[in-house]
């Protein structure tokens, strides 16, 4: 829970205007009210949490900092 609280605080600090909503069991963030415009999400699990980008494989990453897969 503390990890999720910290992640929520981080997202709210970086994107204070973002709408927060639950979608598919995760807390999602969007700059509109549509779940299809979501930017990132926090997915809680028993002993960890994931902070992910909903369409991360499509993000520009010129410095090669992001890791992941296009599922």
mmCIF file of the N, C-alpha and C atoms, coordinates in Angstrom:
data_MODEL
# 
_entry.id   MODEL 
# 
loop_
_atom_site.group_PDB 
_atom_site.id 
_atom_site.type_symbol 
_atom_site.label_atom_id 
_atom_site.label_alt_id 
_atom_site.label_comp_id 
_atom_site.label_asym_id 
_atom_site.label_entity_id 
_atom_site.label_seq_id 
_atom_site.pdbx_PDB_ins_code 
_atom_site.Cartn_x 
_atom_site.Cartn_y 
_atom_site.Cartn_z 
_atom_site.occupancy 
_atom_site.B_iso_or_equiv 
_atom_site.pdbx_formal_charge 
_atom_site.auth_seq_id 
_atom_site.auth_comp_id 
_atom_site.auth_asym_id 
_atom_site.auth_atom_id 
_atom_site.pdbx_PDB_model_num 
ATOM 1   N N  . UNK A 1 1  ? 0.814   -1.202 0.000   1.00 0.00 ? 1  UNK A N  1 
ATOM 2   C CA . UNK A 1 1  ? 0.000   0.000  0.000   1.00 0.00 ? 1  UNK A CA 1 
ATOM 3   C C  . UNK A 1 1  ? 0.850   1.254  0.000   1.00 0.00 ? 1  UNK A C  1 
ATOM 4   N N  . UNK A 1 2  ? 1.946   1.217  0.738   1.00 0.00 ? 2  UNK A N  1 
ATOM 5   C CA . UNK A 1 2  ? 2.788   2.416  0.792   1.00 0.00 ? 2  UNK A CA 1 
ATOM 6   C C  . UNK A 1 2  ? 3.436   2.691  -0.563  1.00 0.00 ? 2  UNK A C  1 
ATOM 7   N N  . UNK A 1 3  ? 3.771   1.630  -1.284  1.00 0.00 ? 3  UNK A N  1 
ATOM 8   C CA . UNK A 1 3  ? 4.337   1.815  -2.630  1.00 0.00 ? 3  UNK A CA 1 
ATOM 9   C C  . UNK A 1 3  ? 3.305   2.485  -3.533  1.00 0.00 ? 3  UNK A C  1 
ATOM 10  N N  . UNK A 1 4  ? 2.069   2.004  -3.492  1.00 0.00 ? 4  UNK A N  1 
ATOM 11  C CA . UNK A 1 4  ? 1.016   2.595  -4.320  1.00 0.00 ? 4  UNK A CA 1 
ATOM 12  C C  . UNK A 1 4  ? 0.747   4.051  -3.940  1.00 0.00 ? 4  UNK A C  1 
ATOM 13  N N  . UNK A 1 5  ? 0.751   4.340  -2.650  1.00 0.00 ? 5  UNK A N  1 
ATOM 14  C CA . UNK A 1 5  ? 0.559   5.732  -2.215  1.00 0.00 ? 5  UNK A CA 1 
ATOM 15  C C  . UNK A 1 5  ? 1.676   6.627  -2.734  1.00 0.00 ? 5  UNK A C  1 
ATOM 16  N N  . UNK A 1 6  ? 2.897   6.134  -2.681  1.00 0.00 ? 6  UNK A N  1 
ATOM 17  C CA . UNK A 1 6  ? 4.039   6.911  -3.174  1.00 0.00 ? 6  UNK A CA 1 
ATOM 18  C C  . UNK A 1 6  ? 3.950   7.117  -4.680  1.00 0.00 ? 6  UNK A C  1 
ATOM 19  N N  . UNK A 1 7  ? 3.552   6.078  -5.398  1.00 0.00 ? 7  UNK A N  1 
ATOM 20  C CA . UNK A 1 7  ? 3.417   6.198  -6.853  1.00 0.00 ? 7  UNK A CA 1 
ATOM 21  C C  . UNK A 1 7  ? 2.293   7.169  -7.218  1.00 0.00 ? 7  UNK A C  1 
ATOM 22  N N  . UNK A 1 8  ? 1.175   7.110  -6.503  1.00 0.00 ? 8  UNK A N  1 
ATOM 23  C CA . UNK A 1 8  ? 0.072   8.049  -6.749  1.00 0.00 ? 8  UNK A CA 1 
ATOM 24  C C  . UNK A 1 8  ? 0.530   9.487  -6.514  1.00 0.00 ? 8  UNK A C  1 
ATOM 25  N N  . UNK A 1 9  ? 1.277   9.717  -5.447  1.00 0.00 ? 9  UNK A N  1 
ATOM 26  C CA . UNK A 1 9  ? 1.783   11.058 -5.155  1.00 0.00 ? 9  UNK A CA 1 
ATOM 27  C C  . UNK A 1 9  ? 2.716   11.536 -6.261  1.00 0.00 ? 9  UNK A C  1 
ATOM 28  N N  . UNK A 1 10 ? 3.558   10.641 -6.763  1.00 0.00 ? 10 UNK A N  1 
ATOM 29  C CA . UNK A 1 10 ? 4.479   10.994 -7.847  1.00 0.00 ? 10 UNK A CA 1 
ATOM 30  C C  . UNK A 1 10 ? 3.710   11.374 -9.107  1.00 0.00 ? 10 UNK A C  1 
ATOM 31  N N  . UNK A 1 11 ? 2.735   10.560 -9.490  1.00 0.00 ? 11 UNK A N  1 
ATOM 32  C CA . UNK A 1 11 ? 1.961   10.857 -10.704 1.00 0.00 ? 11 UNK A CA 1 
ATOM 33  C C  . UNK A 1 11 ? 1.206   12.173 -10.535 1.00 0.00 ? 11 UNK A C  1 
ATOM 34  N N  . UNK A 1 12 ? 0.603   12.398 -9.378  1.00 0.00 ? 12 UNK A N  1 
ATOM 35  C CA . UNK A 1 12 ? -0.125  13.650 -9.157  1.00 0.00 ? 12 UNK A CA 1 
ATOM 36  C C  . UNK A 1 12 ? 0.796   14.862 -9.164  1.00 0.00 ? 12 UNK A C  1 
ATOM 37  N N  . UNK A 1 13 ? 2.027   14.682 -8.718  1.00 0.00 ? 13 UNK A N  1 
ATOM 38  C CA . UNK A 1 13 ? 3.002   15.782 -8.749  1.00 0.00 ? 13 UNK A CA 1 
ATOM 39  C C  . UNK A 1 13 ? 3.400   16.114 -10.182 1.00 0.00 ? 13 UNK A C  1 
ATOM 40  N N  . UNK A 1 14 ? 3.610   15.087 -10.988 1.00 0.00 ? 14 UNK A N  1 
ATOM 41  C CA . UNK A 1 14 ? 4.059   15.284 -12.373 1.00 0.00 ? 14 UNK A CA 1 
ATOM 42  C C  . UNK A 1 14 ? 2.913   15.713 -13.287 1.00 0.00 ? 14 UNK A C  1 
ATOM 43  N N  . UNK A 1 15 ? 1.711   15.158 -13.042 1.00 0.00 ? 15 UNK A N  1 
ATOM 44  C CA . UNK A 1 15 ? 0.549   15.458 -13.891 1.00 0.00 ? 15 UNK A CA 1 
ATOM 45  C C  . UNK A 1 15 ? -0.642  15.860 -13.010 1.00 0.00 ? 15 UNK A C  1 
ATOM 46  N N  . UNK A 1 16 ? -0.596  17.033 -12.379 1.00 0.00 ? 16 UNK A N  1 
ATOM 47  C CA . UNK A 1 16 ? -1.667  17.407 -11.462 1.00 0.00 ? 16 UNK A CA 1 
ATOM 48  C C  . UNK A 1 16 ? -3.039  17.522 -12.123 1.00 0.00 ? 16 UNK A C  1 
ATOM 49  N N  . UNK A 1 17 ? -3.069  17.735 -13.428 1.00 0.00 ? 17 UNK A N  1 
ATOM 50  C CA . UNK A 1 17 ? -4.338  17.900 -14.138 1.00 0.00 ? 17 UNK A CA 1 
ATOM 51  C C  . UNK A 1 17 ? -4.945  16.575 -14.601 1.00 0.00 ? 17 UNK A C  1 
ATOM 52  N N  . UNK A 1 18 ? -4.273  15.481 -14.375 1.00 0.00 ? 18 UNK A N  1 
ATOM 53  C CA . UNK A 1 18 ? -4.726  14.179 -14.862 1.00 0.00 ? 18 UNK A CA 1 
ATOM 54  C C  . UNK A 1 18 ? -5.941  13.675 -14.091 1.00 0.00 ? 18 UNK A C  1 
ATOM 55  N N  . UNK A 1 19 ? -6.857  13.049 -14.831 1.00 0.00 ? 19 UNK A N  1 
ATOM 56  C CA . UNK A 1 19 ? -8.000  12.369 -14.220 1.00 0.00 ? 19 UNK A CA 1 
ATOM 57  C C  . UNK A 1 19 ? -7.521  11.009 -13.728 1.00 0.00 ? 19 UNK A C  1 
ATOM 58  N N  . UNK A 1 20 ? -7.987  10.613 -12.553 1.00 0.00 ? 20 UNK A N  1 
ATOM 59  C CA . UNK A 1 20 ? -7.602  9.336  -11.950 1.00 0.00 ? 20 UNK A CA 1 
ATOM 60  C C  . UNK A 1 20 ? -8.846  8.442  -11.917 1.00 0.00 ? 20 UNK A C  1 
ATOM 61  N N  . UNK A 1 21 ? -8.727  7.200  -12.402 1.00 0.00 ? 21 UNK A N  1 
ATOM 62  C CA . UNK A 1 21 ? -9.864  6.287  -12.404 1.00 0.00 ? 21 UNK A CA 1 
ATOM 63  C C  . UNK A 1 21 ? -9.376  4.846  -12.373 1.00 0.00 ? 21 UNK A C  1 
ATOM 64  N N  . UNK A 1 22 ? -10.239 3.956  -11.919 1.00 0.00 ? 22 UNK A N  1 
ATOM 65  C CA . UNK A 1 22 ? -9.907  2.533  -11.890 1.00 0.00 ? 22 UNK A CA 1 
ATOM 66  C C  . UNK A 1 22 ? -10.401 1.896  -13.177 1.00 0.00 ? 22 UNK A C  1 
ATOM 67  N N  . UNK A 1 23 ? -9.516  1.159  -13.829 1.00 0.00 ? 23 UNK A N  1 
ATOM 68  C CA . UNK A 1 23 ? -9.837  0.489  -15.090 1.00 0.00 ? 23 UNK A CA 1 
ATOM 69  C C  . UNK A 1 23 ? -9.039  -0.803 -15.120 1.00 0.00 ? 23 UNK A C  1 
ATOM 70  N N  . UNK A 1 24 ? -9.711  -1.917 -15.300 1.00 0.00 ? 24 UNK A N  1 
ATOM 71  C CA . UNK A 1 24 ? -9.082  -3.239 -15.311 1.00 0.00 ? 24 UNK A CA 1 
ATOM 72  C C  . UNK A 1 24 ? -8.267  -3.508 -14.039 1.00 0.00 ? 24 UNK A C  1 
ATOM 73  N N  . UNK A 1 25 ? -8.792  -3.099 -12.886 1.00 0.00 ? 25 UNK A N  1 
ATOM 74  C CA . UNK A 1 25 ? -8.163  -3.391 -11.609 1.00 0.00 ? 25 UNK A CA 1 
ATOM 75  C C  . UNK A 1 25 ? -6.937  -2.562 -11.277 1.00 0.00 ? 25 UNK A C  1 
ATOM 76  N N  . UNK A 1 26 ? -6.673  -1.524 -12.047 1.00 0.00 ? 26 UNK A N  1 
ATOM 77  C CA . UNK A 1 26 ? -5.511  -0.664 -11.804 1.00 0.00 ? 26 UNK A CA 1 
ATOM 78  C C  . UNK A 1 26 ? -5.970  0.790  -11.734 1.00 0.00 ? 26 UNK A C  1 
ATOM 79  N N  . UNK A 1 27 ? -5.199  1.614  -11.058 1.00 0.00 ? 27 UNK A N  1 
ATOM 80  C CA . UNK A 1 27 ? -5.454  3.053  -11.029 1.00 0.00 ? 27 UNK A CA 1 
ATOM 81  C C  . UNK A 1 27 ? -4.808  3.628  -12.281 1.00 0.00 ? 27 UNK A C  1 
ATOM 82  N N  . UNK A 1 28 ? -5.618  4.278  -13.113 1.00 0.00 ? 28 UNK A N  1 
ATOM 83  C CA . UNK A 1 28 ? -5.155  4.814  -14.388 1.00 0.00 ? 28 UNK A CA 1 
ATOM 84  C C  . UNK A 1 28 ? -5.217  6.328  -14.377 1.00 0.00 ? 28 UNK A C  1 
ATOM 85  N N  . UNK A 1 29 ? -4.431  6.932  -15.255 1.00 0.00 ? 29 UNK A N  1 
ATOM 86  C CA . UNK A 1 29 ? -4.376  8.385  -15.359 1.00 0.00 ? 29 UNK A CA 1 
ATOM 87  C C  . UNK A 1 29 ? -4.502  8.786  -16.819 1.00 0.00 ? 29 UNK A C  1 
ATOM 88  N N  . UNK A 1 30 ? -5.333  9.787  -17.050 1.00 0.00 ? 30 UNK A N  1 
ATOM 89  C CA . UNK A 1 30 ? -5.603  10.279 -18.394 1.00 0.00 ? 30 UNK A CA 1 
ATOM 90  C C  . UNK A 1 30 ? -5.748  11.794 -18.340 1.00 0.00 ? 30 UNK A C  1 
ATOM 91  N N  . UNK A 1 31 ? -5.443  12.454 -19.438 1.00 0.00 ? 31 UNK A N  1 
ATOM 92  C CA . UNK A 1 31 ? -5.640  13.905 -19.503 1.00 0.00 ? 31 UNK A CA 1 
ATOM 93  C C  . UNK A 1 31 ? -7.049  14.246 -19.981 1.00 0.00 ? 31 UNK A C  1 
ATOM 94  N N  . UNK A 1 32 ? -7.866  13.212 -20.241 1.00 0.00 ? 32 UNK A N  1 
ATOM 95  C CA . UNK A 1 32 ? -9.283  13.407 -20.548 1.00 0.00 ? 32 UNK A CA 1 
ATOM 96  C C  . UNK A 1 32 ? -10.069 12.443 -19.662 1.00 0.00 ? 32 UNK A C  1 
ATOM 97  N N  . UNK A 1 33 ? -11.365 12.416 -19.801 1.00 0.00 ? 33 UNK A N  1 
ATOM 98  C CA . UNK A 1 33 ? -12.191 11.502 -19.010 1.00 0.00 ? 33 UNK A CA 1 
ATOM 99  C C  . UNK A 1 33 ? -12.301 10.122 -19.652 1.00 0.00 ? 33 UNK A C  1 
ATOM 100 N N  . UNK A 1 34 ? -11.705 9.937  -20.809 1.00 0.00 ? 34 UNK A N  1 
ATOM 101 C CA . UNK A 1 34 ? -11.816 8.676  -21.538 1.00 0.00 ? 34 UNK A CA 1 
ATOM 102 C C  . UNK A 1 34 ? -10.753 7.670  -21.096 1.00 0.00 ? 34 UNK A C  1 
ATOM 103 N N  . UNK A 1 35 ? -11.163 6.418  -20.805 1.00 0.00 ? 35 UNK A N  1 
ATOM 104 C CA . UNK A 1 35 ? -10.163 5.398  -20.474 1.00 0.00 ? 35 UNK A CA 1 
ATOM 105 C C  . UNK A 1 35 ? -9.277  5.033  -21.668 1.00 0.00 ? 35 UNK A C  1 
ATOM 106 N N  . UNK A 1 36 ? -9.700  5.414  -22.863 1.00 0.00 ? 36 UNK A N  1 
ATOM 107 C CA . UNK A 1 36 ? -8.912  5.107  -24.055 1.00 0.00 ? 36 UNK A CA 1 
ATOM 108 C C  . UNK A 1 36 ? -7.756  6.086  -24.255 1.00 0.00 ? 36 UNK A C  1 
ATOM 109 N N  . UNK A 1 37 ? -7.744  7.169  -23.490 1.00 0.00 ? 37 UNK A N  1 
ATOM 110 C CA . UNK A 1 37 ? -6.663  8.161  -23.568 1.00 0.00 ? 37 UNK A CA 1 
ATOM 111 C C  . UNK A 1 37 ? -5.691  8.024  -22.410 1.00 0.00 ? 37 UNK A C  1 
ATOM 112 N N  . UNK A 1 38 ? -5.758  6.910  -21.706 1.00 0.00 ? 38 UNK A N  1 
ATOM 113 C CA . UNK A 1 38 ? -4.929  6.764  -20.508 1.00 0.00 ? 38 UNK A CA 1 
ATOM 114 C C  . UNK A 1 38 ? -3.441  6.814  -20.861 1.00 0.00 ? 38 UNK A C  1 
ATOM 115 N N  . UNK A 1 39 ? -2.686  7.377  -19.937 1.00 0.00 ? 39 UNK A N  1 
ATOM 116 C CA . UNK A 1 39 ? -1.252  7.578  -20.130 1.00 0.00 ? 39 UNK A CA 1 
ATOM 117 C C  . UNK A 1 39 ? -0.448  6.550  -19.348 1.00 0.00 ? 39 UNK A C  1 
ATOM 118 N N  . UNK A 1 40 ? -0.773  6.413  -18.077 1.00 0.00 ? 40 UNK A N  1 
ATOM 119 C CA . UNK A 1 40 ? -0.044  5.470  -17.244 1.00 0.00 ? 40 UNK A CA 1 
ATOM 120 C C  . UNK A 1 40 ? -0.985  4.845  -16.236 1.00 0.00 ? 40 UNK A C  1 
ATOM 121 N N  . UNK A 1 41 ? -0.479  3.836  -15.543 1.00 0.00 ? 41 UNK A N  1 
ATOM 122 C CA . UNK A 1 41 ? -1.304  3.132  -14.571 1.00 0.00 ? 41 UNK A CA 1 
ATOM 123 C C  . UNK A 1 41 ? -0.449  2.619  -13.424 1.00 0.00 ? 41 UNK A C  1 
ATOM 124 N N  . UNK A 1 42 ? -1.108  2.376  -12.303 1.00 0.00 ? 42 UNK A N  1 
ATOM 125 C CA . UNK A 1 42 ? -0.491  1.741  -11.142 1.00 0.00 ? 42 UNK A CA 1 
ATOM 126 C C  . UNK A 1 42 ? -1.298  0.479  -10.874 1.00 0.00 ? 42 UNK A C  1 
ATOM 127 N N  . UNK A 1 43 ? -0.650  -0.663 -10.985 1.00 0.00 ? 43 UNK A N  1 
ATOM 128 C CA . UNK A 1 43 ? -1.311  -1.949 -10.764 1.00 0.00 ? 43 UNK A CA 1 
ATOM 129 C C  . UNK A 1 43 ? -0.774  -2.564 -9.476  1.00 0.00 ? 43 UNK A C  1 
ATOM 130 N N  . UNK A 1 44 ? -1.602  -2.639 -8.439  1.00 0.00 ? 44 UNK A N  1 
ATOM 131 C CA . UNK A 1 44 ? -1.149  -3.228 -7.170  1.00 0.00 ? 44 UNK A CA 1 
ATOM 132 C C  . UNK A 1 44 ? -1.214  -4.748 -7.210  1.00 0.00 ? 44 UNK A C  1 
ATOM 133 N N  . UNK A 1 45 ? -0.258  -5.382 -6.597  1.00 0.00 ? 45 UNK A N  1 
ATOM 134 C CA . UNK A 1 45 ? -0.206  -6.838 -6.442  1.00 0.00 ? 45 UNK A CA 1 
ATOM 135 C C  . UNK A 1 45 ? 0.076   -7.127 -4.971  1.00 0.00 ? 45 UNK A C  1 
ATOM 136 N N  . UNK A 1 46 ? 0.157   -8.370 -4.606  1.00 0.00 ? 46 UNK A N  1 
ATOM 137 C CA . UNK A 1 46 ? 0.354   -8.747 -3.212  1.00 0.00 ? 46 UNK A CA 1 
ATOM 138 C C  . UNK A 1 46 ? 1.599   -8.161 -2.572  1.00 0.00 ? 46 UNK A C  1 
ATOM 139 N N  . UNK A 1 47 ? 2.726   -8.246 -3.245  1.00 0.00 ? 47 UNK A N  1 
ATOM 140 C CA . UNK A 1 47 ? 3.990   -7.791 -2.647  1.00 0.00 ? 47 UNK A CA 1 
ATOM 141 C C  . UNK A 1 47 ? 4.717   -6.730 -3.474  1.00 0.00 ? 47 UNK A C  1 
ATOM 142 N N  . UNK A 1 48 ? 4.098   -6.277 -4.527  1.00 0.00 ? 48 UNK A N  1 
ATOM 143 C CA . UNK A 1 48 ? 4.718   -5.246 -5.351  1.00 0.00 ? 48 UNK A CA 1 
ATOM 144 C C  . UNK A 1 48 ? 3.634   -4.482 -6.109  1.00 0.00 ? 48 UNK A C  1 
ATOM 145 N N  . UNK A 1 49 ? 4.054   -3.468 -6.827  1.00 0.00 ? 49 UNK A N  1 
ATOM 146 C CA . UNK A 1 49 ? 3.150   -2.697 -7.678  1.00 0.00 ? 49 UNK A CA 1 
ATOM 147 C C  . UNK A 1 49 ? 3.889   -2.368 -8.969  1.00 0.00 ? 49 UNK A C  1 
ATOM 148 N N  . UNK A 1 50 ? 3.147   -2.291 -10.064 1.00 0.00 ? 50 UNK A N  1 
ATOM 149 C CA . UNK A 1 50 ? 3.726   -1.890 -11.340 1.00 0.00 ? 50 UNK A CA 1 
ATOM 150 C C  . UNK A 1 50 ? 3.279   -0.475 -11.672 1.00 0.00 ? 50 UNK A C  1 
ATOM 151 N N  . UNK A 1 51 ? 4.202   0.344  -12.100 1.00 0.00 ? 51 UNK A N  1 
ATOM 152 C CA . UNK A 1 51 ? 3.890   1.637  -12.704 1.00 0.00 ? 51 UNK A CA 1 
ATOM 153 C C  . UNK A 1 51 ? 4.206   1.445  -14.172 1.00 0.00 ? 51 UNK A C  1 
ATOM 154 N N  . UNK A 1 52 ? 3.196   1.539  -15.002 1.00 0.00 ? 52 UNK A N  1 
ATOM 155 C CA . UNK A 1 52 ? 3.403   1.276  -16.421 1.00 0.00 ? 52 UNK A CA 1 
ATOM 156 C C  . UNK A 1 52 ? 2.810   2.363  -17.291 1.00 0.00 ? 52 UNK A C  1 
ATOM 157 N N  . UNK A 1 53 ? 3.252   2.384  -18.518 1.00 0.00 ? 53 UNK A N  1 
ATOM 158 C CA . UNK A 1 53 ? 2.716   3.288  -19.522 1.00 0.00 ? 53 UNK A CA 1 
ATOM 159 C C  . UNK A 1 53 ? 1.783   2.487  -20.409 1.00 0.00 ? 53 UNK A C  1 
ATOM 160 N N  . UNK A 1 54 ? 0.558   2.950  -20.539 1.00 0.00 ? 54 UNK A N  1 
ATOM 161 C CA . UNK A 1 54 ? -0.465  2.191  -21.242 1.00 0.00 ? 54 UNK A CA 1 
ATOM 162 C C  . UNK A 1 54 ? -0.080  1.867  -22.681 1.00 0.00 ? 54 UNK A C  1 
ATOM 163 N N  . UNK A 1 55 ? 0.568   2.768  -23.348 1.00 0.00 ? 55 UNK A N  1 
ATOM 164 C CA . UNK A 1 55 ? 0.993   2.547  -24.725 1.00 0.00 ? 55 UNK A CA 1 
ATOM 165 C C  . UNK A 1 55 ? 2.482   2.836  -24.838 1.00 0.00 ? 55 UNK A C  1 
ATOM 166 N N  . UNK A 1 56 ? 3.238   2.292  -23.893 1.00 0.00 ? 56 UNK A N  1 
ATOM 167 C CA . UNK A 1 56 ? 4.666   2.578  -23.777 1.00 0.00 ? 56 UNK A CA 1 
ATOM 168 C C  . UNK A 1 56 ? 5.490   2.194  -24.979 1.00 0.00 ? 56 UNK A C  1 
ATOM 169 N N  . UNK A 1 57 ? 5.096   1.136  -25.681 1.00 0.00 ? 57 UNK A N  1 
ATOM 170 C CA . UNK A 1 57 ? 5.857   0.712  -26.863 1.00 0.00 ? 57 UNK A CA 1 
ATOM 171 C C  . UNK A 1 57 ? 5.822   1.765  -27.962 1.00 0.00 ? 57 UNK A C  1 
ATOM 172 N N  . UNK A 1 58 ? 4.853   2.673  -27.890 1.00 0.00 ? 58 UNK A N  1 
ATOM 173 C CA . UNK A 1 58 ? 4.730   3.734  -28.903 1.00 0.00 ? 58 UNK A CA 1 
ATOM 174 C C  . UNK A 1 58 ? 5.414   5.038  -28.493 1.00 0.00 ? 58 UNK A C  1 
ATOM 175 N N  . UNK A 1 59 ? 5.963   5.087  -27.280 1.00 0.00 ? 59 UNK A N  1 
ATOM 176 C CA . UNK A 1 59 ? 6.611   6.313  -26.812 1.00 0.00 ? 59 UNK A CA 1 
ATOM 177 C C  . UNK A 1 59 ? 7.939   6.543  -27.517 1.00 0.00 ? 59 UNK A C  1 
ATOM 178 N N  . UNK A 1 60 ? 8.209   7.788  -27.796 1.00 0.00 ? 60 UNK A N  1 
ATOM 179 C CA . UNK A 1 60 ? 9.512   8.153  -28.336 1.00 0.00 ? 60 UNK A CA 1 
ATOM 180 C C  . UNK A 1 60 ? 10.543  8.004  -27.219 1.00 0.00 ? 60 UNK A C  1 
ATOM 181 N N  . UNK A 1 61 ? 11.642  7.341  -27.520 1.00 0.00 ? 61 UNK A N  1 
ATOM 182 C CA . UNK A 1 61 ? 12.684  7.105  -26.517 1.00 0.00 ? 61 UNK A CA 1 
ATOM 183 C C  . UNK A 1 61 ? 14.062  7.269  -27.163 1.00 0.00 ? 61 UNK A C  1 
ATOM 184 N N  . UNK A 1 62 ? 14.403  8.484  -27.574 1.00 0.00 ? 62 UNK A N  1 
ATOM 185 C CA . UNK A 1 62 ? 15.641  8.688  -28.299 1.00 0.00 ? 62 UNK A CA 1 
ATOM 186 C C  . UNK A 1 62 ? 16.909  8.324  -27.521 1.00 0.00 ? 62 UNK A C  1 
ATOM 187 N N  . UNK A 1 63 ? 16.839  8.346  -26.193 1.00 0.00 ? 63 UNK A N  1 
ATOM 188 C CA . UNK A 1 63 ? 18.024  8.008  -25.394 1.00 0.00 ? 63 UNK A CA 1 
ATOM 189 C C  . UNK A 1 63 ? 18.048  6.540  -24.966 1.00 0.00 ? 63 UNK A C  1 
ATOM 190 N N  . UNK A 1 64 ? 17.028  5.771  -25.347 1.00 0.00 ? 64 UNK A N  1 
ATOM 191 C CA . UNK A 1 64 ? 16.996  4.349  -25.058 1.00 0.00 ? 64 UNK A CA 1 
ATOM 192 C C  . UNK A 1 64 ? 16.877  4.029  -23.571 1.00 0.00 ? 64 UNK A C  1 
ATOM 193 N N  . UNK A 1 65 ? 16.093  4.790  -22.828 1.00 0.00 ? 65 UNK A N  1 
ATOM 194 C CA . UNK A 1 65 ? 15.965  4.602  -21.389 1.00 0.00 ? 65 UNK A CA 1 
ATOM 195 C C  . UNK A 1 65 ? 14.858  3.623  -20.993 1.00 0.00 ? 65 UNK A C  1 
ATOM 196 N N  . UNK A 1 66 ? 13.875  3.433  -21.865 1.00 0.00 ? 66 UNK A N  1 
ATOM 197 C CA . UNK A 1 66 ? 12.743  2.583  -21.529 1.00 0.00 ? 66 UNK A CA 1 
ATOM 198 C C  . UNK A 1 66 ? 12.996  1.128  -21.873 1.00 0.00 ? 66 UNK A C  1 
ATOM 199 N N  . UNK A 1 67 ? 12.438  0.245  -21.044 1.00 0.00 ? 67 UNK A N  1 
ATOM 200 C CA . UNK A 1 67 ? 12.548  -1.187 -21.305 1.00 0.00 ? 67 UNK A CA 1 
ATOM 201 C C  . UNK A 1 67 ? 11.132  -1.764 -21.308 1.00 0.00 ? 67 UNK A C  1 
ATOM 202 N N  . UNK A 1 68 ? 10.904  -2.798 -22.086 1.00 0.00 ? 68 UNK A N  1 
ATOM 203 C CA . UNK A 1 68 ? 9.601   -3.435 -22.102 1.00 0.00 ? 68 UNK A CA 1 
ATOM 204 C C  . UNK A 1 68 ? 9.340   -4.127 -23.416 1.00 0.00 ? 68 UNK A C  1 
ATOM 205 N N  . UNK A 1 69 ? 8.099   -4.575 -23.574 1.00 0.00 ? 69 UNK A N  1 
ATOM 206 C CA . UNK A 1 69 ? 7.703   -5.306 -24.779 1.00 0.00 ? 69 UNK A CA 1 
ATOM 207 C C  . UNK A 1 69 ? 6.405   -4.752 -25.309 1.00 0.00 ? 69 UNK A C  1 
ATOM 208 N N  . UNK A 1 70 ? 6.191   -4.891 -26.596 1.00 0.00 ? 70 UNK A N  1 
ATOM 209 C CA . UNK A 1 70 ? 4.932   -4.568 -27.221 1.00 0.00 ? 70 UNK A CA 1 
ATOM 210 C C  . UNK A 1 70 ? 4.122   -5.847 -27.266 1.00 0.00 ? 70 UNK A C  1 
ATOM 211 N N  . UNK A 1 71 ? 3.106   -5.957 -26.411 1.00 0.00 ? 71 UNK A N  1 
ATOM 212 C CA . UNK A 1 71 ? 2.322   -7.203 -26.327 1.00 0.00 ? 71 UNK A CA 1 
ATOM 213 C C  . UNK A 1 71 ? 1.188   -7.223 -27.298 1.00 0.00 ? 71 UNK A C  1 
# 
